Amino acid sequence: MSEIKVPDLGESISEGTIYKWLVKEGDTVGQGDVLAELETDKVNLEISAEEDGVISSILRQAGENVAVGEAIGIIGSAAGAGAASGGKPAADNALQSGSAPAAAASAAAAEPAAAVTAPAAAEGAAAGTAALASPGARKLARERGIDLGEVSARDPIGRIGQADVDGHGAAGPQAAAPAAPAAVRPEPAKPAPQAAGKAPHAEDGKATERKRMSRRRLTIASRLVEAQQTAAMLTTFNEVDMTAILDIRKRRKDAFKEKHEVGLGFMSFFTKAVIGALKAYPMLNAEIDGEDLLLKKYYDIGIAVAAKEGLVVPVVRDADRLSFPEIERRIGELASKARANTLSLPELQGGTFTITNGGVFGSLLSTPILNTPQVGILGMHKIQLRPIALDEERTVNRPMMYIALSYDHRIVDGSEAVSFLVRVKELLEDPESLLLEG
């Protein structure tokens, strides 16, 4: 028998959330089979079986927070599991035939699980209640002054989880007791009639859906609020005439793709322009560390990608050393991984400056929020034909894009931020100059 444990999740990540189990109790698994998917602050990771056997017990359920090294399940030997489950077919037949009462069938079906988990429960009792509490539960109990010996566990082997401690603290020990069977669960009370003139609310009977926020969404929310509360954030705007870039892409895109096997998009132009502006205004490539400034002499550019589970910012390392096709290829690879949820932690860590493109969703103008501890982020927007006055007598329609720079005013002055954005504009409107910025 072996425990299924939460693996090391990487630097600065001490816990995750079980996103889903891919197996159930009684399933036979082989070494290397994926058992569960774990959601962390940044990426989802797969937990694999370390040996052949049968899933004898699942200790933590989907949606629960678990710590690195914590046991979330048990793999037993195939022989032991087969012996323990010997009575299951009979119970199944009884259920199908209807010859036995439902309560008796349920009890018979529950016996195999009890047989498997009884030794583990005995071990837990011998080791003491505290040993069977998860790290998160122990921490919560300490914070609330709750004696773990008084907390009832809903886990089959007696392991106390955060939900048990939370329930105990909210409504006494009885709150952690197992829920009543569905057959005898009382119907929810009907909402009281509304008083005349009272505005309807969701809790007064209106249809609502409560959905748990994913760990990544919680992390995104926390980081965005932290950025707004920590940094003195301001945004400055400008607009770019995209005529020259569109002309280059129109003339060169087929030859570019044929030669490099990757499309010529906008991101390589913007990445190169940002790097050129960062070299001219290095404070936008810095970081605040206490009372010190860290001036970074390298250019790891984060590219925001909208994935199903939430926004992620994979990093193009040493982007200043990459050519146009190399940048396009790397961004394409990272974006594909983000949408397939296969990014690794190193691909998300670090970064000195971020670019986000709301234009792909039709955004005309926005104020991007800093990706702390970075002090600058560039927002791209939709390309739109607008009348532009060339002089007092001539007005023409040009493909224009608004660009926005949000910056940390604690170390970046307004004049420097405006000058940075003007430099980005100049480089984009004269794309050939990008070749001279390396």
DOTIKE-226539 format. One line per field, with one value per residue (C-alpha): residue number from 0; x, y, z. Coordinates in steps of 0.001 Angstrom, whole numbers. Last residue first. Example, Ala and Ser with C-alpha at 12.3 -4.5 7.8 and 13.67 -1.06 7.14 Angstrom:
<atoms>
resi = [1	0]
X = [13670	12300]
Y = [-1060	-4500]
Z = [7140	7800]
</atoms>
This chain:
<atoms>
resi = [437	436	435	434	433	432	431	430	429	428	427	426	425	424	423	422	421	420	419	418	417	416	415	414	413	412	411	410	409	408	407	406	405	404	403	402	401	400	399	398	397	396	395	394	393	392	391	390	389	388	387	386	385	384	383	382	381	380	379	378	377	376	375	374	373	372	371	370	369	368	367	366	365	364	363	362	361	360	359	358	357	356	355	354	353	352	351	350	349	348	347	346	345	344	343	342	341	340	339	338	337	336	335	334	333	332	331	330	329	328	327	326	325	324	323	322	321	320	319	318	317	316	315	314	313	312	311	310	309	308	307	306	305	304	303	302	301	300	299	298	297	296	295	294	293	292	291	290	289	288	287	286	285	284	283	282	281	280	279	278	277	276	275	274	273	272	271	270	269	268	267	266	265	264	263	262	261	260	259	258	257	256	255	254	253	252	251	250	249	248	247	246	245	244	243	242	241	240	239	238	237	236	235	234	233	232	231	230	229	228	227	226	225	224	223	222	221	220	219	218	217	216	215	214	213	212	211	210	209	208	207	206	205	204	203	202	201	200	199	198	197	196	195	194	193	192	191	190	189	188	187	186	185	184	183	182	181	180	179	178	177	176	175	174	173	172	171	170	169	168	167	166	165	164	163	162	161	160	159	158	157	156	155	154	153	152	151	150	149	148	147	146	145	144	143	142	141	140	139	138	137	136	135	134	133	132	131	130	129	128	127	126	125	124	123	122	121	120	119	118	117	116	115	114	113	112	111	110	109	108	107	106	105	104	103	102	101	100	99	98	97	96	95	94	93	92	91	90	89	88	87	86	85	84	83	82	81	80	79	78	77	76	75	74	73	72	71	70	69	68	67	66	65	64	63	62	61	60	59	58	57	56	55	54	53	52	51	50	49	48	47	46	45	44	43	42	41	40	39	38	37	36	35	34	33	32	31	30	29	28	27	26	25	24	23	22	21	20	19	18	17	16	15	14	13	12	11	10	9	8	7	6	5	4	3	2	1	0]
X = [19231	17514	18643	16229	13398	14159	12635	9291	8970	5482	6173	9486	8023	5033	7253	9405	6297	5309	8681	8584	5175	6435	9592	7645	5234	8014	8684	9836	6768	4628	4311	3309	339	1136	-1735	-1807	-4588	-4396	-4944	-5516	-5541	-8297	-6979	-7347	-5543	-5795	-4332	-1908	-1985	-5258	-6204	-9654	-9951	-9787	-9603	-6951	-8179	-6015	-2559	-1811	1757	2684	5248	6541	6961	6510	3661	1785	455	-3191	-4107	-6097	-8352	-9201	-10738	-11215	-12389	-11391	-8110	-7581	-7158	-3509	-1348	2402	4362	7749	10559	9384	9831	7913	5375	7548	9370	6027	5289	2517	302	-3172	-3983	-4779	-1574	488	-762	-3	3516	4277	2881	4865	8039	7447	6656	9728	11971	10542	11294	14786	15589	18367	16210	13581	15920	13101	9585	7452	4018	1373	-1829	-5434	-8090	-9005	-10021	-6902	-6491	-2785	-681	2814	5588	8880	12166	14593	17930	19887	17438	17679	16724	15841	16351	14250	12351	12955	11322	11712	13222	12533	10473	13410	15532	14187	16153	16765	13148	12014	13955	12632	9075	9509	10886	7985	5489	6832	7002	3460	1896	1977	4277	3161	5487	7187	10323	10879	7365	5837	8028	7545	3764	3756	6118	3997	877	2840	5066	2049	259	3366	3664	-9	-280	-510	-42	-1992	-996	-2089	-772	-1840	-1079	-405	1036	1693	650	-3160	-3737	-1168	-2495	-6021	-4721	-2684	-5588	-8036	-5583	-4876	-8575	-9051	-6164	-7539	-10872	-13837	-16611	-19927	-23200	-26014	-29038	-32732	-34719	-36279	-35790	-32040	-31588	-33327	-36712	-37328	-39895	-42932	-45348	-43500	-42285	-43805	-41373	-39126	-39988	-37969	-35621	-36900	-35647	-32970	-34454	-33729	-30585	-28924	-28181	-24868	-21933	-21126	-18875	-21613	-22312	-18966	-20037	-21683	-19069	-15862	-16839	-17773	-14445	-12548	-14346	-13988	-10245	-9837	-9663	-8631	-10871	-10346	-13684	-13294	-16191	-14111	-15513	-13550	-13161	-9670	-8657	-8977	-10018	-8187	-9326	-5862	-4560	-7513	-6979	-3307	-4089	-6755	-4400	-1690	-4201	-5347	-4689	-1553	-3526	-6025	-3475	-1160	-3123	-6405	-4913	-3521	-6973	-8494	-5991	-6804	-10564	-10288	-10385	-13007	-15159	-15024	-16020	-18944	-20630	-22324	-23844	-25168	-26677	-28354	-29771	-31191	-32701	-34614	-33626	-35370	-35043	-33350	-30800	-29969	-29606	-27397	-25118	-24875	-23942	-21362	-19756	-19119	-15617	-14421	-11901	-10395	-9929	-8417	-5894	-4814	-4523	-2353	-3571	-3189	-4189	-5407	-4772	-1606	0	3547	2761	-466	-4059	-7040	-10306	-12283	-12209	-12112	-9414	-8909	-9641	-9278	-8450	-7367	-6017	-2420	622	3158	4006	602	540	-529	-1042	-370	-2504	-719	-333	-1914	-2128	-4738	-4107	-5326	-5792	-4801	-2598	-1178	2602	2564	-635	-4136	-7056	-10151	-11836	-12157	-12461	-10082	-9603	-10015	-10620	-9228	-7657	-6504	-2890	-394	3141	4014	7018	9302	7849	4852	6583	4204	897	916	-852	-9	1270	0]
Y = [45515	48827	49107	46458	48251	51306	49473	49528	53350	53880	51196	52719	56197	54972	53022	56139	58230	55681	55963	59775	59787	57479	59543	62797	61268	60117	56429	55377	55795	56562	52860	52632	51927	52538	52664	52287	53485	51968	53707	52406	55679	57611	60818	64549	67149	70964	72035	69129	65335	65374	61812	60333	57015	53395	51154	48813	47450	47862	47233	47794	48215	47318	48982	48786	45030	43678	43454	42834	46355	46928	47807	50998	50427	51728	50297	46750	44433	41092	40884	44537	43684	42911	42804	43460	42957	44111	42484	38882	36388	33142	31878	29650	28397	27137	24933	25734	22777	24330	23674	27373	28375	25815	27169	30746	29760	28074	30964	33495	31489	31202	34911	35890	33527	34793	38439	37661	36928	38443	41266	38699	37282	35071	35312	35022	33458	35786	33958	35200	32760	29067	29146	31044	34730	35267	38170	38287	38808	40188	39053	41839	41840	44588	44907	47957	46794	49863	49935	51063	47799	46120	48229	46834	48150	47815	51027	52775	51788	54523	54259	50539	50076	51952	49605	46591	47875	48353	44821	43325	45461	44373	40709	40923	42194	38929	37418	33804	30867	28369	30558	30737	30076	32133	35150	34857	34857	37642	40001	42432	42486	42331	45195	47324	46603	47677	50924	51866	51168	54850	54661	56413	57667	57132	57515	55416	55921	53474	54482	50833	48929	49065	48764	46005	44148	44265	42809	40159	39008	38798	36863	34513	33890	33258	30793	28991	28624	30536	28286	28754	29758	29872	32129	31969	34505	33122	35890	35171	36653	39878	41373	45047	45493	47557	45342	42867	39780	36443	34241	32027	28339	26277	23794	20220	18111	15495	12061	10461	12535	10949	13343	15186	13826	15660	18733	21159	19109	20119	23758	26025	28119	26842	23216	23879	25574	22789	20139	22169	22516	18758	16187	12659	10063	7221	7724	11551	13462	14285	15438	18167	17904	16417	19186	21671	25005	28255	29907	30498	27195	25321	27023	26022	22439	22215	23576	21121	18249	16578	12885	13399	15651	12885	10449	7895	4961	6367	6983	3428	2092	4281	2953	-606	117	1749	-1344	-3236	-116	412	-3188	-2915	110	-1920	-4196	-1213	305	-2963	-3271	261	-312	-3382	-6628	-8311	-5245	-7354	-4701	-3694	-7283	-8000	-5072	-6261	-9704	-8272	-6255	-9045	-9884	-6285	-6837	-9851	-7978	-4978	-7139	-8814	-5524	-3994	-742	2830	5454	9008	12679	12333	15737	16336	19836	21074	20450	22719	20896	21468	17849	15499	14499	11027	8834	5229	1810	2950	-353	-1245	-520	1985	5697	6763	10196	13642	16096	19810	22862	26205	29557	29650	25875	23439	19730	17127	13591	9980	10084	6627	6434	3072	1262	1761	-480	1470	535	4097	6514	7762	11035	13135	16831	20279	19336	22698	23694	24277	25443	27432	29763	27764	24650	22409	19508	16580	16112	12539	9353	7018	3491	0]
Z = [-31472	-32183	-35824	-37131	-35369	-37518	-40488	-38655	-38848	-37401	-34803	-33741	-33393	-31362	-28951	-28540	-27821	-25176	-23451	-23639	-21931	-19188	-18677	-18493	-15984	-13684	-13133	-9657	-7466	-10533	-11288	-14936	-17176	-20828	-23297	-27080	-29366	-32826	-36148	-39662	-41655	-43447	-44984	-44342	-46406	-46264	-42943	-42870	-42675	-40746	-39773	-40382	-38512	-39650	-36608	-35272	-31934	-28854	-27410	-23712	-22507	-18918	-16651	-13089	-12765	-9229	-10102	-13352	-13591	-14504	-18096	-18745	-21766	-25231	-28415	-27160	-29940	-28428	-30371	-29459	-25789	-26443	-23315	-23205	-19979	-18676	-16665	-16568	-13773	-13558	-16076	-18282	-15182	-13803	-16807	-19274	-20194	-19841	-23511	-23989	-22221	-24131	-27450	-26335	-25271	-28597	-30638	-28596	-29198	-32934	-33340	-31325	-33289	-36587	-35647	-34367	-30730	-28614	-27241	-26227	-23587	-22257	-23688	-20546	-20092	-18661	-17735	-17733	-16605	-16667	-20334	-21373	-22230	-22923	-21632	-23154	-20614	-21950	-20444	-21360	-19549	-17825	-14952	-12736	-9244	-7204	-3455	-483	-323	-3676	-6389	-9903	-13129	-16857	-17031	-15335	-18341	-20661	-23937	-23579	-22555	-25689	-27983	-26061	-26415	-30164	-30608	-28666	-30581	-33970	-32911	-31555	-34774	-36683	-39312	-39570	-38896	-41165	-41398	-45151	-46437	-43641	-44363	-48133	-47675	-45046	-46899	-48910	-46761	-43507	-44615	-45623	-42347	-40449	-42455	-42110	-38364	-37362	-33611	-30891	-27459	-23882	-20321	-17355	-13670	-10849	-7510	-6711	-3606	-3446	-7188	-7576	-4530	-5978	-9227	-7413	-5236	-8131	-10280	-7373	-6767	-10489	-10446	-7401	-9145	-7787	-6461	-8219	-6601	-9118	-8771	-9598	-7588	-4399	-1865	-1645	-5127	-4111	-5060	-4166	-1410	-2385	-508	1678	-42	898	2844	777	840	3264	1716	1747	4595	3872	4507	1136	606	3589	6468	6348	8287	11522	11266	12315	15449	16895	17247	14696	12936	14535	13999	10370	9698	11404	9340	6114	6752	6855	9676	8658	10306	7871	6087	6054	7644	10685	14018	15818	19604	19507	17124	19981	18445	19241	16005	14534	15851	14340	10965	10953	11918	9210	6540	7564	7284	10502	10996	13102	15457	16146	17509	15876	17254	15998	12563	12360	13214	10516	7994	8954	8634	5226	3062	5028	5356	1615	1036	3507	1908	-812	1792	3756	629	-264	3250	3107	-309	873	-823	-3767	-6017	-8653	-9602	-6034	-4941	-7915	-7010	-3429	-4586	-6957	-4109	-1632	-2835	-2662	114	-1587	-4860	-3073	-1327	-4557	-6478	-3797	-2302	-3576	-1023	-1553	-836	1240	1911	663	-649	946	-115	-735	-1429	-4622	-5736	-2743	-315	1132	-1886	-758	-2181	-5622	-6923	-7688	-9837	-8527	-8439	-9745	-11367	-10188	-13062	-12676	-13422	-13665	-11902	-8451	-8372	-9691	-9236	-11708	-10515	-11153	-14255	-14879	-14398	-12606	-13412	-12070	-11121	-10121	-6815	-5555	-8439	-11121	-13034	-9909	-10422	-9615	-6288	-5009	-4425	-1666	-916	-4030	-3547	-5888	-7398	-6795	-5036	-5338	-3496	-2223	-3245	-373	-803	0]
</atoms>
